[in-house]
Amino acid sequence: MNEPVLEVAILQVKAGMTASFEESFKRASRIISGMKGYRGHELQRCLEDDHRYVLLVKWDTLEDHTVGFRGSSEYAEWKSLLHHYYDPFPTVEHYNRIPLE
């Protein structure tokens, strides 16, 4: 199997909404984990700014995220659960691992 593509999103959550965001994200996690090409994800909170998170998602291919997930009806549910928490709206980038051995 090929190396996965890593999706990286910095999420800035509006003031006073972090607890609600984390609860909504738990529900949204069930959505993304069932998508074609999904390999795993994690959400981490910033130590210096407790309203900032990083979302890391591993996909089989870039298209599994950008076409498959974002073009799905499940993405509409994901958006309704999460997108109202962000200000500004997150930048999402995709990365490939560089072998260092």
VEXKEKE-938381 format. One record per residue (C-alpha): x, y, z negated; residue in three letters. Coordinates in steps of 0.001 Angstrom, whole numbers, plus 500000, padded with zeros to 6 digits. Layout:
residues N
XYZAla ...
This chain:
residues 101
500000500000500000Met 501239503514500768Asn 502223506037498142Glu 499153507866496891Pro 498456511519497589Val 498359513631494438Leu 495677516308494260Glu 496611519109491847Val 494085521707490717Ala 494652524421488123Ile 491311525073486431Leu 490756528344484564Gln 487630527911482444Val 485581530939481377Lys 485899532109477777Ala 483766530220475286Gly 483003527370477691Met 485805524865477101Thr 483832522426474923Ala 480920522386477371Ser 483337522043480310Phe 485030519028478735Glu 481677517325478160Glu 480595518012481737Ser 483939516767483007Phe 483414513428481238Lys 480188513004483231Arg 481851514179486448Ala 484655511643485928Ser 482184508838486567Arg 481358510393489935Ile 484895510722491246Ile 486051507347489955Ser 483608505572492275Gly 484795507241495472Met 486568505464498338Lys 490332505916498115Gly 490285507020494476Tyr 493207505640492428Arg 492965507523489145Gly 492829510937487514His 493676512849484394Glu 492760516208482934Leu 495201518067480697Gln 494749521282478714Arg 497470523922478710Cys 499238524509475387Leu 499862528206476083Glu 496356529021477367Asp 493581526826475964Asp 491205527863478767His 493512526499481478Arg 493558522877482580Tyr 495338520877485226Val 493451518161487079Leu 495568515452488702Leu 493843512976491024Val 495511510207493004Lys 493980509292496356Trp 494950506700498967Asp 494975509404501666Thr 494459513147501977Leu 491287512487503967Glu 489813510369501166Asp 489667513599499179His 489161516331501770Thr 486715514496504046Val 485358511504502115Gly 484789513022498683Phe 484181516645499648Arg 481808515586502423Gly 479763513287500183Ser 476492513729498333Ser 478422512859495164Glu 480492516023495668Tyr 477312518110495460Ala 476660516619492019Glu 480320517206491028Trp 479984520859492066Lys 476764521356490116Ser 478380519923486984Leu 481662521843487137Leu 482010524762489519His 480165527320487363His 482870527009484665Tyr 485725528410486787Tyr 486962531977487065Asp 488761532318489355Pro 487853529370491548Phe 490726526854491511Pro 493350526437494149Thr 493697522773495106Val 496896521412496635Glu 498056517955497668His 501476516402497116Tyr 503509513352498115Asn 506079511814495802Arg 509730512192496809Ile 511703509006496085Pro 514727509906493970Leu 516408506508493971Glu 
